[in-house]
Amino acid sequence: MTNFTPYSALAGGALIGISAVLLLLFNGRIAGVSGIMSGLFYAPKTDRLWRLAFLLGLVLGAALLQQLWPGFNVPRQHYPLPLLIIGGFLVGFGARMANGCISGHGICGLANGSLRSLSATLMFMAAGMVTVYVIRHVLGLGA
């Protein structure tokens, strides 16, 4: 862990928290990314604009940060494409099974004192720990 940067982690966490509060305050919505994404396809047309703006803000904000601070985030290279596809599918499947993703449960749900969100967040964290163990120590990738 030679690249641990507590200040950037603190700033990122603060920005996520502020964004969640602002979305709840001004729009009355929970900042659960999987729910926002699925709402693009299933919500009434009048409800789609803010969802699209939120998701575009996630992508464009990351792209802007990469342009302003090029060495800040260097994605891992040379991961097998099938492993990435399987991982993406499993994340989506898990979010659907948990009726929300880590942003909805772990940030908004825990802030509301939801026991269901606590359970979901603990399961997300446990699954992440098992995944890291399997990827690094069983498959020998990503060291």
C-alpha positions in Angstrom: 0.0 0.0 0.0 2.6 2.5 -1.1 0.0 4.8 -2.7 -2.3 5.3 0.2 -3.5 8.9 0.2 -5.7 9.7 3.2 -6.4 13.3 2.0 -7.7 12.3 -1.4 -9.8 9.5 0.2 -11.2 12.1 2.7 -12.0 14.6 0.0 -13.6 11.9 -2.2 -15.7 10.7 0.8 -16.8 14.2 1.6 -17.8 14.9 -2.0 -19.8 11.7 -2.2 -21.6 12.6 1.1 -22.2 16.2 0.0 -23.6 14.9 -3.3 -25.9 12.4 -1.6 -27.2 15.2 0.8 -27.8 17.6 -2.1 -29.7 15.0 -4.1 -31.9 14.2 -1.2 -32.4 17.9 -0.3 -33.1 19.2 -3.7 -34.7 16.2 -5.4 -35.9 14.0 -2.5 -34.1 11.0 -4.0 -31.6 8.6 -2.5 -28.2 8.5 -4.3 -28.2 4.8 -5.1 -26.4 4.6 -8.4 -27.9 1.2 -9.5 -31.5 2.6 -8.8 -30.7 5.8 -10.7 -29.3 3.8 -13.6 -32.2 1.3 -13.8 -34.6 4.3 -13.6 -33.2 5.5 -16.9 -35.0 2.6 -18.6 -38.1 2.2 -16.4 -39.0 5.6 -14.9 -41.5 8.0 -16.5 -39.9 10.3 -19.1 -40.3 13.3 -16.7 -38.1 11.5 -14.2 -35.2 10.7 -16.6 -33.5 14.0 -17.0 -32.1 14.3 -13.5 -31.0 10.6 -13.6 -29.1 11.2 -16.8 -27.5 14.4 -15.4 -26.4 12.5 -12.3 -24.9 9.6 -14.2 -23.2 12.0 -16.7 -21.8 13.9 -13.8 -20.2 10.8 -12.4 -18.5 10.0 -15.8 -17.6 13.6 -16.7 -16.4 14.4 -13.2 -14.0 11.5 -13.4 -12.8 12.5 -16.9 -12.3 16.1 -15.8 -10.2 15.0 -12.8 -8.1 12.8 -15.1 -7.5 15.8 -17.4 -6.7 18.2 -14.5 -4.5 15.7 -12.6 -3.2 13.1 -15.0 -1.3 10.9 -12.6 -4.0 10.8 -9.9 -5.7 7.6 -11.0 -3.9 5.0 -13.1 -6.2 2.1 -14.0 -4.8 -1.4 -13.7 -3.7 -2.8 -17.0 -3.7 -6.3 -18.5 -6.6 -7.8 -16.6 -8.2 -10.6 -18.6 -11.3 -9.3 -20.4 -13.5 -12.3 -19.4 -12.7 -11.7 -15.8 -13.7 -8.1 -16.1 -17.0 -9.0 -17.8 -17.8 -11.6 -15.2 -17.0 -9.2 -12.4 -19.2 -6.5 -13.9 -22.0 -9.0 -14.2 -21.6 -10.2 -10.6 -21.6 -6.6 -9.3 -24.9 -5.8 -11.2 -26.4 -9.1 -10.1 -25.5 -8.5 -6.5 -26.8 -5.0 -6.5 -30.1 -6.3 -8.0 -30.3 -9.1 -5.3 -29.6 -6.6 -2.5 -32.2 -4.2 -3.9 -29.5 -1.5 -4.2 -25.8 -0.9 -4.6 -23.2 0.1 -2.1 -23.8 3.8 -2.7 -27.5 3.4 -1.8 -27.1 1.1 1.1 -23.6 2.0 2.4 -24.0 5.7 2.2 -27.6 6.7 2.3 -29.1 3.6 4.0 -26.5 3.6 6.9 -27.0 7.3 7.3 -30.8 6.6 7.8 -30.0 3.9 10.4 -31.4 1.1 8.2 -30.6 -2.4 9.5 -31.3 -3.8 6.0 -28.6 -1.5 4.6 -26.2 -2.5 7.3 -26.7 -6.2 6.4 -26.3 -5.4 2.7 -23.1 -3.3 3.3 -21.6 -6.1 5.4 -22.3 -8.6 2.6 -20.8 -6.3 0.0 -17.7 -5.9 2.1 -17.4 -9.6 2.7 -17.8 -10.4 -1.0 -15.2 -7.8 -1.8 -12.7 -9.3 0.6 -13.3 -12.8 -0.7 -12.9 -11.5 -4.3 -9.6 -9.9 -3.5 -8.3 -13.0 -1.9 -9.4 -15.2 -4.9 -8.0 -12.8 -7.5 -4.6 -12.3 -5.7 -3.9 -15.6 -4.0 -5.9 -18.2 -6.0 -5.7 -16.8 -9.5 -2.4 -14.9 -8.9 -3.5 -11.7 -10.6 -3.1 -8.0 -9.6 -0.3 -8.1 -7.2 
